[in-house]
Amino acid sequence: MRGAVLYGPRDVRFEERETPKIMKPTDAVIRISATCVCGSDLWPYRGIQPMAQPTPMGHEYCGIVEEVGSAVTRIKPGQFVIGSFFASDNTCPNCQIGYQSSCQQAEFVGGAQAPLLRVPLADGTLVATRDVPSENSIPNLLALSDVMGTGWFTADAANVKPGKTVAVVGGAVGLLGVLSAKQMGAERITAMSRHETRQKLAREFGATDIVTERGDEGVERIKELTNGIGADSALECVGTQQSMMQAIQSTRRGGYVGYVGVPHGVELNVEQLFYAHEHLHGGPAPVRRFLPELIDLVWKGKINPVKGFDLTLPLDQVAEGYRAMDERRAIKVLLRPTR
């Protein structure tokens, strides 16, 4: 089969790769219905995160189960399934408290920008929908695999509650963080963005205010909007020093920061945090914890994360998808395999 492979900075190729097959009794192979380019894919694409060798790309996925290993009992061929970027058994002590991305058997699930994908620990990783969804519903369900699941986790980690104020720093995940905060009942949601298309979408998802300033000026604007107090919760969805500090400094004393941006060069002043009485909680999102609830919300039409995809391309044009996101011509690119 052919799939996306990253060879080096800004060098994505759609080329022949080995067809996935069952390697362990706990595996499943799924036929991809939709996948996408993640903001975190841009770190290696831009050369900021070094790669030792050509690497199959993609970790967001949904599709139809084609084959399962002999030890798989819950997932069946023919089911439509969604999974996380970390495979998990969903039974270990870490999984049992809702941190499947820290499963004792965790494996990163990569190579999803292709027609077929092998998913380890299928029974614990994959969640089946009650029926095979319509074609129009698939992008909404795909979003749950990472971008929506991660946005939901950062709002959960930041203790977003009804009636509270929330500040959101970030791109595609941040937009879904806005949607999550709105769904959780936040009263005032401020999206920090300089880009007009993202500002418009943030408003559609529930943002009540937009702050275009960054750094100290951005923090000052949040303080102005909250009567000098700061936000009850801040969602950090980028992973840079500036974004992390903007989130922390925008938060009130005793407030909560949920951070899910993959950190690159971030250093924290522990003494500053000590006196701020702030709660910091984050990490790789345990998407598997939230999948049943999020699938239900999509199925009932209560959330519509598909709006976060503003460019759809056939899978064989994946390189253009990376270019579009790298050049900020697109927020998030949806990829559909050619049938």
N, C-alpha and C positions, 0 to 999 in steps of 0.2 A: 504494500500500500504506500501512498505518498502522504507525508506529513511535514509539519514545520520543524526545522532544525536551525538553531542559532549557532553560527560559526565564530562570531566575534562581534565587536561593536558595529551596529547597524548592518549586519549581514545575516538576514533571515532567508532561508531557502526552503522551498516546498519541494521535497525530493523523496526518493524511495527510502522507506524504512522497513524494518522487519515487522511483519504482521503480528500483533499481540496474540498470545495464546495462553492457555491455562498452564501455570508453572507450579502452583501449589494447590492442594485440595480446597483451600479457603478462597481461591480467586474467583472472579467473574470477568467475562469479557463483554463489553457493551458496545453497541453501534451508536456512535455519537449523533444525536439529533441537532445539537447546537453547542458551540463553545465560544470563546471570546478571548480578547487580549486584556490582561490585567495590568493595572498601573505598576504593580511590582515587577512585571516582566520587563519594564523599561529600565530598571536598574542594570541588569546585565546587558540589555540592548544598547544602552548608552556607554557601556564599558566601566561603569562605576562599581559594579560587582563583577570581579574577574571570573572567567570560566576556564577550566583546564582543558576542555575538549568540546567538540561539537555536541550540542545538547538538544534533545527533543523538547519542544516547548508546549506550554498550556497546562493549566491545573483547574479550570472551571469547566464543568461538563454535566450533561444529562443525556439520556438516551434509552434505547431498548436493550434489554439483556439478551445476548445471543447464546451464551454458554456459561455454565457454572461448574466449579470443581466438585468433587465427590463429597466434601465435607460441608458444602453450602446447603442449608436447609430452609432458610427463611426467604431468600431471593430466588425467583423462578424465571426461566427463559420466557421472553414475551412481555415481561413487566416493563413499564416506564419507570426509570429510577433517577434519583439525584444523589450526588455524593459530595463529600468534602475533599479539599486538597490534602488532607491528612487521613490516611486509612487508620481505622481503629477497631479494636475488637468489641468495644462498647460494654465490656464486662470487668475490666481491671479496676483497681481502686481509684485511679485518676478519672477514668471514664464514668464511674458510678457517681462522682460528685460533679459531673458535667464538664470535664476538661479532656474531651476526647482527642484534642490536638496534642495533648501530653500523654497519650496512651502509652503504656509500657511496651507495646508492640508497634508503635506508630511508624508508618512509612509514608514518605511524601509521594503523592500521586501526581506524576508528571507525564507529559506527552499527549495531552488531550486535544491539541490542535491537529487532529487527524481523524480519519473515519472510524477507527476502532481504538479501544482503550482497555488495558488490563487493570482491574481494580483489586488490590489485595484486601483480605479480611472483609469480603463482600457482605457477609451477614451483619457485621457491625458498622460498616461504612455507608452502605447504600440504603436509601429510604424510597420505597415504591409509592407512587400515587395510586389512588383507588381505581382509576381507569387510565387508559392511554389518552393523554390530553389532545386537544385540537392543535393544529399547526400554529394558530395565533396565540395559544397559551404558552407555547414552549419557551419563548424568550423570558417571560415572567418567571418561569420555573428555573430556567438556567441561572438567573440572577441570584437565586437562593444559594447556589453552590459556593459562592464566595462573596461577591460584592455586597449583596443584601445581607447575607449571614454575618459578614464582618461588620457592616454598618450597624446591624442589630446588636451585636456583641459589644461594640464600643459604647452604645447608648446604655446597655445593661451594665457594663463595667463602670460607667460614669453615674450610675444610680439615678437615671432619669425617672422622674415621678410626675404624676399629674400636678399641674399648677406651677411647676418649677421653670427656671430660666436656663437656657442651654446655649453655649457657643460652640460652633462647629468649624474646624480647620481641616480642609482637605478637598480632594478632587471628587472622583466618581464615588469612592467609598463615603466621603463626607456627605455627598448628596443623599445617599441612602441612609446615612446617619441622621440627616434631617428628617427623612420620611419615618425612620424608626422612632425618633424623639416625638414626632407628631402623633404617631400611633400609640405611644406610651403616655400621652396626655400632657406633654410639656406645654406651658402657656405662652412662653416667649422663646423663639428660636432664632438665633443670629447666625447667619452663614457668612463666613469670612472669605470673600472671593473678589478678584479683580476682573473676572471674565464675564461678559454680558450674557452669553448663552448659559453659563452655569448659574448665574444670578437668577435668570428667568426660571430655570428648572428648579432651583432651590425654593423659589416662591411657590411654584406649583406643588412641591412636596411638603410645604408647610412652614417655610421660613417667614418670620414676621419682620425681620430686619436684615439688611445687608451691610457689611462693613468691608470697605475696599482697602483700607489701610493695613499695613503689615508691621511686624515688630512692635516697638514701644508705642507707636501711634495707633496701631490696631488695638493694643491692650487698653490704651486710654479711651478709645471709642467704646469698648465694651463696658468700661467703668462708667462712662457717661450714660450709657443706656440702662445701667442697673443702679442708678443713684449712688455711684461711687463704691458699690459693694463688690461687684464681680458676679459672674454667672454661678449658679448652683452646680452646674455640670459643664465640663468641656470635653469635646470629642476631638482627639488628635488622630488624623488619618493620612499623614504624609510620611513622617519618619526623618525629618531634618532637624537640625538644632533650632532653627528659627521657629518651625511649626510647633515643636515640643514646648519651647519656652513661651510662645504665644498662648498656647493652651493653658499651661501652668499659671502664668501671670494673669490670665483673664478670669481665673477661678477665685471665688470668694474664700475667706478663711473657713476651714472645715468642709470645703467643697470637694468635688470628685472629678478626677481626670481619667477618662478612658482612652487608652492609646493603642492603636492597631497599625499605624504606619511602620513598616519594617525599618528599624533604626539604622541610619548611616551617619556615623560621626557625631552621635548625640552624647553629650556629657552633662550630667546633672550636678548641681550644687546641693549636696545633702543638708548642709547647714541651713540653706535658704528654705528647703522643704520642711525641715524640722520646725522652724518657727511659723511656717504658713499653715500648719495643721491640715494639709491637703492629703486626700486619699488618691493614690495612683494605682491603677489596675489595668492590665492589658496583656498583650502578647498575641501569638497566632490564634485567631478566632476558633473556638470550639464549635464550628458550624453545625456539626452533627447534633449537638444539644438542641438547637433551635429549629432544625429542619421540619419536624412534624408540625409545630405551631405555624411556621412560615408557609408551608405548603397549604395548610388549612386557610390561612389568611388570603393567599392567592386564589385558592379554589372558590372562596366566598366573595371574591372581588373587593376585599377590603384594602389591599395594597396593590399597587401597579408599578413595580420597579422597572418594567420594561422601558420606561421613559428615559432611564439612565443610558440606554444604548442609542446613540445618535448617528451611528453609521453601521450599515449592514453590508457585508461583503461575502462572496463565495469563498469557501475555505482556501481554494488555490490562490487567492489574492491576499493571503495572510501578511505578506511582506508590506503591502500597501497599508494594511491595518496598523502595523507597527509604526510606519512612517507618519500616518495621520495622527496618531496619539502623541508621538514624539514631537511633532510640529504643532501640537495643540489645535489641529484642524478637527479633531474629534475628542469627545470626553471618554467614550468607551465604545469599542468596536465589537459587534456581534458577527460571528462567523458561522455560516451554514454549509455543511458538506453538500457537494453536488451528488444528486441521486443518479 
